[in-house]
Amino acid sequence: MAIAGYVVGATKGFIYLRGEYKHLQEPLQRDIDTMRASGRLGTSIRGAPGFDFDVEIHMGAGGYVCGEGTAQVESLEGKPGRPRVRPPSMVSVGYLGKPTVVDNVETLAHCTEIAVDGGASFAKRGTKTSTGTKLVSVSGDCERPGVYEYQFGVTIGRILQDCGAPAAVTAVQIGGASGVLVTPDEFSRRIAFEDISTAGAFMIFGPDRDIFEVARNFAHFFAHESCGFCTPCRVGTAIQRNIMEKIAEGRGSNYEVNDLKRLAEFMKRTSHCGLGETAGNAVRDALNKFRPAFERRLRARDFAPAISLEAALEPARRITARDDADAHLDVEG
């Protein structure tokens, strides 16, 4: 961060730490204090006049949407974490109206590596269009979960082999909840900008996993994490969750299945930020690649109502002590 600050002329940096990682606050602060004491942060860093840069940790409340740069800056300013309307861009009007650069930890770590060894050395690794290395956070059904570093271009199959995944992996979700779901016939694909671009999350689902339940969990996640700023995401994620619940309860039909597809496309086209645009990805991919997992839960081919109006009238009949013909619906009419 100090190197980046020197390059762009910034004197202040923030480490935005999600609420789930509060246990890292104390060790991070110790490292910052050590750097400051050794002259690597503060004023005139390493004796260089005018090279002033310091770092402050800011604890977030845990909002997933604050991974988006403008929402993160809103949170830094003490406001709800909601993505801003752009333009203006962050590099023009960012934190407290000042020019601001937002990067992730991995990018800034590579700054140091490139500064020490040079860009040519960094570019020797990876592929022609995706140079360098990528951190991959492996979780799920495997013997050795953890954070791995690979050169860009590594295959999904190689990562599965290295982490001790079972032979019969059902699917892998790459890029987190908003990423892409890949099946065994795609395990030769590569982690690279020209193939599967990822923020680094790599979730493995073994042979005992029900992909419908995986998608259902993602639907609940996005309904919970929507910041509520725009209607397509706020309402769309709730409808997606409700449809998945209806199917899970055995009250779904092909109507609901088709609705999920339409909803994913609608949110992608109309949502304000990337969270809403990608909130339907996991459900859409699961539906496209594991349709039988949905179909075996369907009760009807066309449309099944979510409620029974006749049953809904029962409390009223009981309260009024009526059971005559007029107190029932003419279902045939």
C-alpha positions as protocol buffer text, in pm:
chain_id: "A"
residue {
  index: 1
  type: MET
  ca { x: 0 y: 0 z: 0 }
}
residue {
  index: 2
  type: ALA
  ca { x: 286 y: 237 z: 75 }
}
residue {
  index: 3
  type: ILE
  ca { x: 433 y: 170 z: -271 }
}
residue {
  index: 4
  type: ALA
  ca { x: 96 y: 231 z: -433 }
}
residue {
  index: 5
  type: GLY
  ca { x: 54 y: 547 z: -228 }
}
residue {
  index: 6
  type: TYR
  ca { x: 394 y: 672 z: -340 }
}
residue {
  index: 7
  type: VAL
  ca { x: 309 y: 609 z: -706 }
}
residue {
  index: 8
  type: VAL
  ca { x: -27 y: 789 z: -703 }
}
residue {
  index: 9
  type: GLY
  ca { x: 67 y: 1059 z: -453 }
}
residue {
  index: 10
  type: ALA
  ca { x: -160 y: 941 z: -170 }
}
residue {
  index: 11
  type: THR
  ca { x: -70 y: 992 z: 195 }
}
residue {
  index: 12
  type: LYS
  ca { x: -346 y: 787 z: 359 }
}
residue {
  index: 13
  type: GLY
  ca { x: -451 y: 424 z: 323 }
}
residue {
  index: 14
  type: PHE
  ca { x: -727 y: 210 z: 471 }
}
residue {
  index: 15
  type: ILE
  ca { x: -736 y: -163 z: 528 }
}
residue {
  index: 16
  type: TYR
  ca { x: -1105 y: -252 z: 510 }
}
residue {
  index: 17
  type: LEU
  ca { x: -1152 y: -556 z: 731 }
}
residue {
  index: 18
  type: ARG
  ca { x: -1485 y: -740 z: 715 }
}
residue {
  index: 19
  type: GLY
  ca { x: -1668 y: -797 z: 1041 }
}
residue {
  index: 20
  type: GLU
  ca { x: -1622 y: -1174 z: 1009 }
}
residue {
  index: 21
  type: TYR
  ca { x: -1246 y: -1128 z: 1037 }
}
residue {
  index: 22
  type: LYS
  ca { x: -1226 y: -922 z: 1352 }
}
residue {
  index: 23
  type: HIS
  ca { x: -982 y: -1181 z: 1492 }
}
residue {
  index: 24
  type: LEU
  ca { x: -727 y: -1045 z: 1243 }
}
residue {
  index: 25
  type: GLN
  ca { x: -754 y: -687 z: 1363 }
}
residue {
  index: 26
  type: GLU
  ca { x: -507 y: -719 z: 1651 }
}
residue {
  index: 27
  type: PRO
  ca { x: -224 y: -896 z: 1459 }
}
residue {
  index: 28
  type: LEU
  ca { x: -270 y: -656 z: 1167 }
}
residue {
  index: 29
  type: GLN
  ca { x: -243 y: -360 z: 1400 }
}
residue {
  index: 30
  type: ARG
  ca { x: 77 y: -503 z: 1548 }
}
residue {
  index: 31
  type: ASP
  ca { x: 229 y: -529 z: 1202 }
}
residue {
  index: 32
  type: ILE
  ca { x: 130 y: -171 z: 1122 }
}
residue {
  index: 33
  type: ASP
  ca { x: 281 y: -48 z: 1449 }
}
residue {
  index: 34
  type: THR
  ca { x: 603 y: -239 z: 1376 }
}
residue {
  index: 35
  type: MET
  ca { x: 628 y: -87 z: 1029 }
}
residue {
  index: 36
  type: ARG
  ca { x: 564 y: 260 z: 1166 }
}
residue {
  index: 37
  type: ALA
  ca { x: 832 y: 214 z: 1435 }
}
residue {
  index: 38
  type: SER
  ca { x: 1086 y: 100 z: 1175 }
}
residue {
  index: 39
  type: GLY
  ca { x: 1024 y: 399 z: 949 }
}
residue {
  index: 40
  type: ARG
  ca { x: 833 y: 212 z: 679 }
}
residue {
  index: 41
  type: LEU
  ca { x: 512 y: 404 z: 754 }
}
residue {
  index: 42
  type: GLY
  ca { x: 457 y: 762 z: 869 }
}
residue {
  index: 43
  type: THR
  ca { x: 642 y: 1072 z: 754 }
}
residue {
  index: 44
  type: SER
  ca { x: 955 y: 1075 z: 537 }
}
residue {
  index: 45
  type: ILE
  ca { x: 948 y: 698 z: 494 }
}
residue {
  index: 46
  type: ARG
  ca { x: 1300 y: 554 z: 489 }
}
residue {
  index: 47
  type: GLY
  ca { x: 1433 y: 909 z: 508 }
}
residue {
  index: 48
  type: ALA
  ca { x: 1277 y: 1015 z: 177 }
}
residue {
  index: 49
  type: PRO
  ca { x: 1151 y: 1375 z: 215 }
}
residue {
  index: 50
  type: GLY
  ca { x: 788 y: 1407 z: 105 }
}
residue {
  index: 51
  type: PHE
  ca { x: 723 y: 1032 z: 113 }
}
residue {
  index: 52
  type: ASP
  ca { x: 447 y: 1041 z: 375 }
}
residue {
  index: 53
  type: PHE
  ca { x: 205 y: 751 z: 402 }
}
residue {
  index: 54
  type: ASP
  ca { x: 18 y: 586 z: 687 }
}
residue {
  index: 55
  type: VAL
  ca { x: -241 y: 310 z: 720 }
}
residue {
  index: 56
  type: GLU
  ca { x: -556 y: 273 z: 929 }
}
residue {
  index: 57
  type: ILE
  ca { x: -770 y: -36 z: 981 }
}
residue {
  index: 58
  type: HIS
  ca { x: -1143 y: 12 z: 929 }
}
residue {
  index: 59
  type: MET
  ca { x: -1377 y: -259 z: 1054 }
}
residue {
  index: 60
  type: GLY
  ca { x: -1678 y: -329 z: 834 }
}
residue {
  index: 61
  type: ALA
  ca { x: -2005 y: -481 z: 949 }
}
residue {
  index: 62
  type: GLY
  ca { x: -1977 y: -784 z: 724 }
}
residue {
  index: 63
  type: GLY
  ca { x: -2181 y: -676 z: 421 }
}
residue {
  index: 64
  type: TYR
  ca { x: -2099 y: -885 z: 112 }
}
residue {
  index: 65
  type: VAL
  ca { x: -2184 y: -589 z: -111 }
}
residue {
  index: 66
  type: CYS
  ca { x: -1895 y: -392 z: 43 }
}
residue {
  index: 67
  type: GLY
  ca { x: -1664 y: -596 z: -175 }
}
residue {
  index: 68
  type: GLU
  ca { x: -1775 y: -353 z: -446 }
}
residue {
  index: 69
  type: GLY
  ca { x: -1537 y: -56 z: -444 }
}
residue {
  index: 70
  type: THR
  ca { x: -1785 y: 231 z: -422 }
}
residue {
  index: 71
  type: ALA
  ca { x: -1994 y: 53 z: -155 }
}
residue {
  index: 72
  type: GLN
  ca { x: -1676 y: 0 z: 43 }
}
residue {
  index: 73
  type: VAL
  ca { x: -1596 y: 371 z: 31 }
}
residue {
  index: 74
  type: GLU
  ca { x: -1951 y: 453 z: 141 }
}
residue {
  index: 75
  type: SER
  ca { x: -1894 y: 225 z: 442 }
}
residue {
  index: 76
  type: LEU
  ca { x: -1559 y: 392 z: 513 }
}
residue {
  index: 77
  type: GLU
  ca { x: -1745 y: 722 z: 532 }
}
residue {
  index: 78
  type: GLY
  ca { x: -1980 y: 578 z: 795 }
}
residue {
  index: 79
  type: LYS
  ca { x: -2277 y: 535 z: 563 }
}
residue {
  index: 80
  type: PRO
  ca { x: -2466 y: 220 z: 462 }
}
residue {
  index: 81
  type: GLY
  ca { x: -2263 y: 12 z: 219 }
}
residue {
  index: 82
  type: ARG
  ca { x: -2446 y: 85 z: -106 }
}
residue {
  index: 83
  type: PRO
  ca { x: -2283 y: 111 z: -449 }
}
residue {
  index: 84
  type: ARG
  ca { x: -2265 y: 462 z: -590 }
}
residue {
  index: 85
  type: VAL
  ca { x: -2400 y: 581 z: -920 }
}
residue {
  index: 86
  type: ARG
  ca { x: -2116 y: 632 z: -1167 }
}
residue {
  index: 87
  type: PRO
  ca { x: -1982 y: 860 z: -1313 }
}
residue {
  index: 88
  type: PRO
  ca { x: -1800 y: 1021 z: -1144 }
}
residue {
  index: 89
  type: SER
  ca { x: -1538 y: 750 z: -1106 }
}
residue {
  index: 90
  type: MET
  ca { x: -1360 y: 678 z: -780 }
}
residue {
  index: 91
  type: VAL
  ca { x: -1029 y: 808 z: -911 }
}
residue {
  index: 92
  type: SER
  ca { x: -1199 y: 1148 z: -952 }
}
residue {
  index: 93
  type: VAL
  ca { x: -1443 y: 1158 z: -659 }
}
residue {
  index: 94
  type: GLY
  ca { x: -1392 y: 889 z: -395 }
}
residue {
  index: 95
  type: TYR
  ca { x: -1346 y: 887 z: -18 }
}
residue {
  index: 96
  type: LEU
  ca { x: -1474 y: 1218 z: 125 }
}
residue {
  index: 97
  type: GLY
  ca { x: -1488 y: 1352 z: -230 }
}
residue {
  index: 98
  type: LYS
  ca { x: -1115 y: 1298 z: -286 }
}
residue {
  index: 99
  type: PRO
  ca { x: -948 y: 1093 z: -562 }
}
residue {
  index: 100
  type: THR
  ca { x: -932 y: 734 z: -436 }
}
residue {
  index: 101
  type: VAL
  ca { x: -776 y: 409 z: -557 }
}
residue {
  index: 102
  type: VAL
  ca { x: -937 y: 83 z: -443 }
}
residue {
  index: 103
  type: ASP
  ca { x: -752 y: -245 z: -487 }
}
residue {
  index: 104
  type: ASN
  ca { x: -765 y: -586 z: -326 }
}
residue {
  index: 105
  type: VAL
  ca { x: -494 y: -727 z: -102 }
}
residue {
  index: 106
  type: GLU
  ca { x: -363 y: -966 z: -367 }
}
residue {
  index: 107
  type: THR
  ca { x: -307 y: -688 z: -622 }
}
residue {
  index: 108
  type: LEU
  ca { x: -121 y: -473 z: -370 }
}
residue {
  index: 109
  type: ALA
  ca { x: 93 y: -769 z: -262 }
}
residue {
  index: 110
  type: HIS
  ca { x: 197 y: -816 z: -626 }
}
residue {
  index: 111
  type: CYS
  ca { x: 304 y: -449 z: -632 }
}
residue {
  index: 112
  type: THR
  ca { x: 583 y: -534 z: -389 }
}
residue {
  index: 113
  type: GLU
  ca { x: 686 y: -840 z: -588 }
}
residue {
  index: 114
  type: ILE
  ca { x: 702 y: -642 z: -913 }
}
residue {
  index: 115
  type: ALA
  ca { x: 887 y: -353 z: -746 }
}
residue {
  index: 116
  type: VAL
  ca { x: 1155 y: -593 z: -617 }
}
residue {
  index: 117
  type: ASP
  ca { x: 1192 y: -832 z: -912 }
}
residue {
  index: 118
  type: GLY
  ca { x: 1062 y: -626 z: -1204 }
}
residue {
  index: 119
  type: GLY
  ca { x: 766 y: -664 z: -1435 }
}
residue {
  index: 120
  type: ALA
  ca { x: 949 y: -891 z: -1678 }
}
residue {
  index: 121
  type: SER
  ca { x: 1011 y: -1147 z: -1407 }
}
residue {
  index: 122
  type: PHE
  ca { x: 645 y: -1139 z: -1304 }
}
residue {
  index: 123
  type: ALA
  ca { x: 528 y: -1175 z: -1665 }
}
residue {
  index: 124
  type: LYS
  ca { x: 731 y: -1493 z: -1718 }
}
residue {
  index: 125
  type: ARG
  ca { x: 470 y: -1680 z: -1518 }
}
residue {
  index: 126
  type: GLY
  ca { x: 117 y: -1752 z: -1626 }
}
residue {
  index: 127
  type: THR
  ca { x: -17 y: -1727 z: -1979 }
}
residue {
  index: 128
  type: LYS
  ca { x: 41 y: -1472 z: -2252 }
}
residue {
  index: 129
  type: THR
  ca { x: -272 y: -1275 z: -2163 }
}
residue {
  index: 130
  type: SER
  ca { x: -288 y: -1362 z: -1792 }
}
residue {
  index: 131
  type: THR
  ca { x: 54 y: -1307 z: -1643 }
}
residue {
  index: 132
  type: GLY
  ca { x: 164 y: -1384 z: -1290 }
}
residue {
  index: 133
  type: THR
  ca { x: 2 y: -1598 z: -1024 }
}
residue {
  index: 134
  type: LYS
  ca { x: -338 y: -1633 z: -863 }
}
residue {
  index: 135
  type: LEU
  ca { x: -438 y: -1715 z: -506 }
}
residue {
  index: 136
  type: VAL
  ca { x: -711 y: -1979 z: -496 }
}
residue {
  index: 137
  type: SER
  ca { x: -911 y: -2031 z: -176 }
}
residue {
  index: 138
  type: VAL
  ca { x: -1015 y: -2397 z: -184 }
}
residue {
  index: 139
  type: SER
  ca { x: -1303 y: -2517 z: 35 }
}
residue {
  index: 140
  type: GLY
  ca { x: -1567 y: -2787 z: 41 }
}
residue {
  index: 141
  type: ASP
  ca { x: -1534 y: -3160 z: -14 }
}
residue {
  index: 142
  type: CYS
  ca { x: -1159 y: -3218 z: -19 }
}
residue {
  index: 143
  type: GLU
  ca { x: -887 y: -3348 z: 211 }
}
residue {
  index: 144
  type: ARG
  ca { x: -666 y: -3036 z: 206 }
}
residue {
  index: 145
  type: PRO
  ca { x: -869 y: -2712 z: 196 }
}
residue {
  index: 146
  type: GLY
  ca { x: -675 y: -2387 z: 216 }
}
residue {
  index: 147
  type: VAL
  ca { x: -524 y: -2107 z: 11 }
}
residue {
  index: 148
  type: TYR
  ca { x: -312 y: -2218 z: -285 }
}
residue {
  index: 149
  type: GLU
  ca { x: -103 y: -2008 z: -523 }
}
residue {
  index: 150
  type: TYR
  ca { x: -88 y: -2108 z: -888 }
}
residue {
  index: 151
  type: GLN
  ca { x: 38 y: -1960 z: -1209 }
}
residue {
  index: 152
  type: PHE
  ca { x: -247 y: -1841 z: -1428 }
}
residue {
  index: 153
  type: GLY
  ca { x: -344 y: -2115 z: -1670 }
}
residue {
  index: 154
  type: VAL
  ca { x: -371 y: -2393 z: -1411 }
}
residue {
  index: 155
  type: THR
  ca { x: -651 y: -2638 z: -1487 }
}
residue {
  index: 156
  type: ILE
  ca { x: -943 y: -2705 z: -1254 }
}
residue {
  index: 157
  type: GLY
  ca { x: -845 y: -3071 z: -1256 }
}
residue {
  index: 158
  type: ARG
  ca { x: -495 y: -2991 z: -1129 }
}
residue {
  index: 159
  type: ILE
  ca { x: -636 y: -2795 z: -833 }
}
residue {
  index: 160
  type: LEU
  ca { x: -875 y: -3080 z: -750 }
}
residue {
  index: 161
  type: GLN
  ca { x: -587 y: -3325 z: -755 }
}
residue {
  index: 162
  type: ASP
  ca { x: -365 y: -3108 z: -534 }
}
residue {
  index: 163
  type: CYS
  ca { x: -630 y: -3052 z: -266 }
}
residue {
  index: 164
  type: GLY
  ca { x: -731 y: -3417 z: -242 }
}
residue {
  index: 165
  type: ALA
  ca { x: -1080 y: -3388 z: -389 }
}
residue {
  index: 166
  type: PRO
  ca { x: -1279 y: -3712 z: -432 }
}
residue {
  index: 167
  type: ALA
  ca { x: -1261 y: -3888 z: -767 }
}
residue {
  index: 168
  type: ALA
  ca { x: -1629 y: -3832 z: -840 }
}
residue {
  index: 169
  type: VAL
  ca { x: -1665 y: -3456 z: -787 }
}
residue {
  index: 170
  type: THR
  ca { x: -2015 y: -3345 z: -884 }
}
residue {
  index: 171
  type: ALA
  ca { x: -1936 y: -2978 z: -950 }
}
residue {
  index: 172
  type: VAL
  ca { x: -1712 y: -2685 z: -858 }
}
residue {
  index: 173
  type: GLN
  ca { x: -1832 y: -2331 z: -796 }
}
residue {
  index: 174
  type: ILE
  ca { x: -1559 y: -2091 z: -908 }
}
residue {
  index: 175
  type: GLY
  ca { x: -1561 y: -1723 z: -816 }
}
residue {
  index: 176
  type: GLY
  ca { x: -1787 y: -1746 z: -514 }
}
residue {
  index: 177
  type: ALA
  ca { x: -2165 y: -1732 z: -499 }
}
residue {
  index: 178
  type: SER
  ca { x: -2179 y: -1502 z: -802 }
}
residue {
  index: 179
  type: GLY
  ca { x: -1932 y: -1707 z: -1005 }
}
residue {
  index: 180
  type: VAL
  ca { x: -1967 y: -1999 z: -1243 }
}
residue {
  index: 181
  type: LEU
  ca { x: -2064 y: -2361 z: -1174 }
}
residue {
  index: 182
  type: VAL
  ca { x: -1852 y: -2613 z: -1367 }
}
residue {
  index: 183
  type: THR
  ca { x: -1914 y: -2983 z: -1420 }
}
residue {
  index: 184
  type: PRO
  ca { x: -1664 y: -3272 z: -1463 }
}
residue {
  index: 185
  type: ASP
  ca { x: -1660 y: -3236 z: -1843 }
}
residue {
  index: 186
  type: GLU
  ca { x: -1521 y: -2885 z: -1788 }
}
residue {
  index: 187
  type: PHE
  ca { x: -1239 y: -2973 z: -1548 }
}
residue {
  index: 188
  type: SER
  ca { x: -981 y: -2925 z: -1823 }
}
residue {
  index: 189
  type: ARG
  ca { x: -1070 y: -2554 z: -1835 }
}
residue {
  index: 190
  type: ARG
  ca { x: -814 y: -2308 z: -1700 }
}
residue {
  index: 191
  type: ILE
  ca { x: -807 y: -2033 z: -1439 }
}
residue {
  index: 192
  type: ALA
  ca { x: -718 y: -1732 z: -1657 }
}
residue {
  index: 193
  type: PHE
  ca { x: -881 y: -1416 z: -1784 }
}
residue {
  index: 194
  type: GLU
  ca { x: -921 y: -1576 z: -2127 }
}
residue {
  index: 195
  type: ASP
  ca { x: -1110 y: -1876 z: -1984 }
}
residue {
  index: 196
  type: ILE
  ca { x: -1251 y: -1872 z: -1627 }
}
residue {
  index: 197
  type: SER
  ca { x: -1179 y: -1544 z: -1451 }
}
residue {
  index: 198
  type: THR
  ca { x: -1214 y: -1564 z: -1074 }
}
residue {
  index: 199
  type: ALA
  ca { x: -1168 y: -1367 z: -756 }
}
residue {
  index: 200
  type: GLY
  ca { x: -1016 y: -1684 z: -614 }
}
residue {
  index: 201
  type: ALA
  ca { x: -1299 y: -1877 z: -443 }
}
residue {
  index: 202
  type: PHE
  ca { x: -1306 y: -2248 z: -534 }
}
residue {
  index: 203
  type: MET
  ca { x: -1590 y: -2451 z: -374 }
}
residue {
  index: 204
  type: ILE
  ca { x: -1593 y: -2827 z: -429 }
}
residue {
  index: 205
  type: PHE
  ca { x: -1912 y: -3033 z: -417 }
}
residue {
  index: 206
  type: GLY
  ca { x: -1861 y: -3407 z: -383 }
}
residue {
  index: 207
  type: PRO
  ca { x: -2079 y: -3695 z: -507 }
}
residue {
  index: 208
  type: ASP
  ca { x: -2315 y: -3677 z: -208 }
}
residue {
  index: 209
  type: ARG
  ca { x: -2410 y: -3314 z: -263 }
}
residue {
  index: 210
  type: ASP
  ca { x: -2752 y: -3218 z: -397 }
}
residue {
  index: 211
  type: ILE
  ca { x: -2689 y: -2932 z: -640 }
}
residue {
  index: 212
  type: PHE
  ca { x: -3047 y: -2809 z: -599 }
}
residue {
  index: 213
  type: GLU
  ca { x: -2978 y: -2756 z: -228 }
}
residue {
  index: 214
  type: VAL
  ca { x: -2651 y: -2580 z: -317 }
}
residue {
  index: 215
  type: ALA
  ca { x: -2839 y: -2340 z: -546 }
}
residue {
  index: 216
  type: ARG
  ca { x: -3112 y: -2294 z: -285 }
}
residue {
  index: 217
  type: ASN
  ca { x: -2849 y: -2192 z: -31 }
}
residue {
  index: 218
  type: PHE
  ca { x: -2704 y: -1937 z: -274 }
}
residue {
  index: 219
  type: ALA
  ca { x: -3054 y: -1796 z: -336 }
}
residue {
  index: 220
  type: HIS
  ca { x: -3098 y: -1738 z: 38 }
}
residue {
  index: 221
  type: PHE
  ca { x: -2750 y: -1582 z: 55 }
}
residue {
  index: 222
  type: PHE
  ca { x: -2825 y: -1318 z: -208 }
}
residue {
  index: 223
  type: ALA
  ca { x: -3168 y: -1236 z: -65 }
}
residue {
  index: 224
  type: HIS
  ca { x: -2993 y: -1170 z: 267 }
}
residue {
  index: 225
  type: GLU
  ca { x: -2697 y: -977 z: 123 }
}
residue {
  index: 226
  type: SER
  ca { x: -2883 y: -745 z: -115 }
}
residue {
  index: 227
  type: CYS
  ca { x: -2834 y: -390 z: 8 }
}
residue {
  index: 228
  type: GLY
  ca { x: -3189 y: -303 z: -102 }
}
residue {
  index: 229
  type: PHE
  ca { x: -3087 y: 4 z: -303 }
}
residue {
  index: 230
  type: CYS
  ca { x: -3239 y: -99 z: -635 }
}
residue {
  index: 231
  type: THR
  ca { x: -3571 y: -273 z: -696 }
}
residue {
  index: 232
  type: PRO
  ca { x: -3448 y: -540 z: -943 }
}
residue {
  index: 233
  type: CYS
  ca { x: -3204 y: -681 z: -688 }
}
residue {
  index: 234
  type: ARG
  ca { x: -3406 y: -617 z: -370 }
}
residue {
  index: 235
  type: VAL
  ca { x: -3723 y: -776 z: -507 }
}
residue {
  index: 236
  type: GLY
  ca { x: -3560 y: -1013 z: -755 }
}
residue {
  index: 237
  type: THR
  ca { x: -3343 y: -1191 z: -499 }
}
residue {
  index: 238
  type: ALA
  ca { x: -3644 y: -1232 z: -268 }
}
residue {
  index: 239
  type: ILE
  ca { x: -3856 y: -1378 z: -549 }
}
residue {
  index: 240
  type: GLN
  ca { x: -3571 y: -1612 z: -647 }
}
residue {
  index: 241
  type: ARG
  ca { x: -3545 y: -1735 z: -289 }
}
residue {
  index: 242
  type: ASN
  ca { x: -3923 y: -1784 z: -265 }
}
residue {
  index: 243
  type: ILE
  ca { x: -3937 y: -1979 z: -590 }
}
residue {
  index: 244
  type: MET
  ca { x: -3659 y: -2208 z: -473 }
}
residue {
  index: 245
  type: GLU
  ca { x: -3850 y: -2264 z: -149 }
}
residue {
  index: 246
  type: LYS
  ca { x: -4169 y: -2343 z: -338 }
}
residue {
  index: 247
  type: ILE
  ca { x: -3986 y: -2604 z: -547 }
}
residue {
  index: 248
  type: ALA
  ca { x: -3814 y: -2746 z: -237 }
}
residue {
  index: 249
  type: GLU
  ca { x: -4154 y: -2793 z: -70 }
}
residue {
  index: 250
  type: GLY
  ca { x: -4283 y: -2992 z: -366 }
}
residue {
  index: 251
  type: ARG
  ca { x: -4520 y: -2719 z: -488 }
}
residue {
  index: 252
  type: GLY
  ca { x: -4328 y: -2619 z: -797 }
}
residue {
  index: 253
  type: SER
  ca { x: -4384 y: -2670 z: -1169 }
}
residue {
  index: 254
  type: ASN
  ca { x: -4216 y: -2595 z: -1500 }
}
residue {
  index: 255
  type: TYR
  ca { x: -4367 y: -2248 z: -1465 }
}
residue {
  index: 256
  type: GLU
  ca { x: -4138 y: -2176 z: -1168 }
}
residue {
  index: 257
  type: VAL
  ca { x: -3838 y: -2328 z: -1344 }
}
residue {
  index: 258
  type: ASN
  ca { x: -3886 y: -2099 z: -1643 }
}
residue {
  index: 259
  type: ASP
  ca { x: -3946 y: -1807 z: -1407 }
}
residue {
  index: 260
  type: LEU
  ca { x: -3601 y: -1861 z: -1251 }
}
residue {
  index: 261
  type: LYS
  ca { x: -3440 y: -1827 z: -1592 }
}
residue {
  index: 262
  type: ARG
  ca { x: -3632 y: -1510 z: -1676 }
}
residue {
  index: 263
  type: LEU
  ca { x: -3556 y: -1364 z: -1335 }
}
residue {
  index: 264
  type: ALA
  ca { x: -3180 y: -1424 z: -1363 }
}
residue {
  index: 265
  type: GLU
  ca { x: -3173 y: -1247 z: -1699 }
}
residue {
  index: 266
  type: PHE
  ca { x: -3387 y: -958 z: -1572 }
}
residue {
  index: 267
  type: MET
  ca { x: -3162 y: -897 z: -1269 }
}
residue {
  index: 268
  type: LYS
  ca { x: -2854 y: -915 z: -1490 }
}
residue {
  index: 269
  type: ARG
  ca { x: -2986 y: -647 z: -1726 }
}
residue {
  index: 270
  type: THR
  ca { x: -3142 y: -406 z: -1477 }
}
residue {
  index: 271
  type: SER
  ca { x: -2963 y: -421 z: -1141 }
}
residue {
  index: 272
  type: HIS
  ca { x: -2762 y: -124 z: -1017 }
}
residue {
  index: 273
  type: CYS
  ca { x: -2440 y: -311 z: -936 }
}
residue {
  index: 274
  type: GLY
  ca { x: -2255 y: -637 z: -981 }
}
residue {
  index: 275
  type: LEU
  ca { x: -2424 y: -809 z: -686 }
}
residue {
  index: 276
  type: GLY
  ca { x: -2767 y: -791 z: -844 }
}
residue {
  index: 277
  type: GLU
  ca { x: -2631 y: -858 z: -1192 }
}
residue {
  index: 278
  type: THR
  ca { x: -2479 y: -1188 z: -1079 }
}
residue {
  index: 279
  type: ALA
  ca { x: -2729 y: -1290 z: -808 }
}
residue {
  index: 280
  type: GLY
  ca { x: -2897 y: -1536 z: -1042 }
}
residue {
  index: 281
  type: ASN
  ca { x: -2579 y: -1699 z: -1175 }
}
residue {
  index: 282
  type: ALA
  ca { x: -2560 y: -1993 z: -935 }
}
residue {
  index: 283
  type: VAL
  ca { x: -2929 y: -2085 z: -968 }
}
residue {
  index: 284
  type: ARG
  ca { x: -2920 y: -2043 z: -1347 }
}
residue {
  index: 285
  type: ASP
  ca { x: -2608 y: -2259 z: -1386 }
}
residue {
  index: 286
  type: ALA
  ca { x: -2748 y: -2527 z: -1154 }
}
residue {
  index: 287
  type: LEU
  ca { x: -3069 y: -2530 z: -1355 }
}
residue {
  index: 288
  type: ASN
  ca { x: -2889 y: -2549 z: -1689 }
}
residue {
  index: 289
  type: LYS
  ca { x: -2642 y: -2819 z: -1586 }
}
residue {
  index: 290
  type: PHE
  ca { x: -2836 y: -3017 z: -1323 }
}
residue {
  index: 291
  type: ARG
  ca { x: -3198 y: -2985 z: -1437 }
}
residue {
  index: 292
  type: PRO
  ca { x: -3297 y: -3333 z: -1307 }
}
residue {
  index: 293
  type: ALA
  ca { x: -3219 y: -3210 z: -953 }
}
residue {
  index: 294
  type: PHE
  ca { x: -3500 y: -2955 z: -1004 }
}
residue {
  index: 295
  type: GLU
  ca { x: -3741 y: -3170 z: -1203 }
}
residue {
  index: 296
  type: ARG
  ca { x: -3763 y: -3451 z: -949 }
}
residue {
  index: 297
  type: ARG
  ca { x: -3911 y: -3197 z: -706 }
}
residue {
  index: 298
  type: LEU
  ca { x: -4179 y: -3068 z: -944 }
}
residue {
  index: 299
  type: ARG
  ca { x: -4542 y: -3154 z: -876 }
}
residue {
  index: 300
  type: ALA
  ca { x: -4697 y: -3034 z: -1201 }
}
residue {
  index: 301
  type: ARG
  ca { x: -4579 y: -2966 z: -1554 }
}
residue {
  index: 302
  type: ASP
  ca { x: -4755 y: -2633 z: -1597 }
}
residue {
  index: 303
  type: PHE
  ca { x: -4853 y: -2431 z: -1291 }
}
residue {
  index: 304
  type: ALA
  ca { x: -4920 y: -2521 z: -930 }
}
residue {
  index: 305
  type: PRO
  ca { x: -5068 y: -2247 z: -707 }
}
residue {
  index: 306
  type: ALA
  ca { x: -4866 y: -2155 z: -402 }
}
residue {
  index: 307
  type: ILE
  ca { x: -5177 y: -2154 z: -180 }
}
residue {
  index: 308
  type: SER
  ca { x: -5519 y: -2316 z: -169 }
}
residue {
  index: 309
  type: LEU
  ca { x: -5793 y: -2054 z: -158 }
}
residue {
  index: 310
  type: GLU
  ca { x: -6042 y: -2318 z: -36 }
}
residue {
  index: 311
  type: ALA
  ca { x: -5813 y: -2404 z: 254 }
}
residue {
  index: 312
  type: ALA
  ca { x: -5757 y: -2033 z: 325 }
}
residue {
  index: 313
  type: LEU
  ca { x: -6132 y: -1990 z: 383 }
}
residue {
  index: 314
  type: GLU
  ca { x: -6146 y: -2264 z: 648 }
}
residue {
  index: 315
  type: PRO
  ca { x: -6069 y: -2032 z: 946 }
}
residue {
  index: 316
  type: ALA
  ca { x: -6350 y: -1800 z: 836 }
}
residue {
  index: 317
  type: ARG
  ca { x: -6594 y: -2093 z: 808 }
}
residue {
  index: 318
  type: ARG
  ca { x: -6494 y: -2213 z: 1151 }
}
residue {
  index: 319
  type: ILE
  ca { x: -6534 y: -1869 z: 1313 }
}
residue {
  index: 320
  type: THR
  ca { x: -6876 y: -1808 z: 1154 }
}
residue {
  index: 321
  type: ALA
  ca { x: -6992 y: -2167 z: 1207 }
}
residue {
  index: 322
  type: ARG
  ca { x: -7080 y: -2196 z: 841 }
}
residue {
  index: 323
  type: ASP
  ca { x: -7040 y: -2492 z: 613 }
}
residue {
  index: 324
  type: ASP
  ca { x: -7306 y: -2423 z: 351 }
}
residue {
  index: 325
  type: ALA
  ca { x: -7240 y: -2417 z: -22 }
}
residue {
  index: 326
  type: ASP
  ca { x: -7193 y: -2039 z: -29 }
}
residue {
  index: 327
  type: ALA
  ca { x: -6908 y: -2071 z: 221 }
}
residue {
  index: 328
  type: HIS
  ca { x: -6711 y: -2282 z: -26 }
}
residue {
  index: 329
  type: LEU
  ca { x: -6553 y: -2194 z: -359 }
}
residue {
  index: 330
  type: ASP
  ca { x: -6716 y: -2327 z: -672 }
}
residue {
  index: 331
  type: VAL
  ca { x: -6392 y: -2486 z: -792 }
}
residue {
  index: 332
  type: GLU
  ca { x: -6558 y: -2627 z: -1103 }
}
residue {
  index: 333
  type: GLY
  ca { x: -6702 y: -2293 z: -1200 }
}
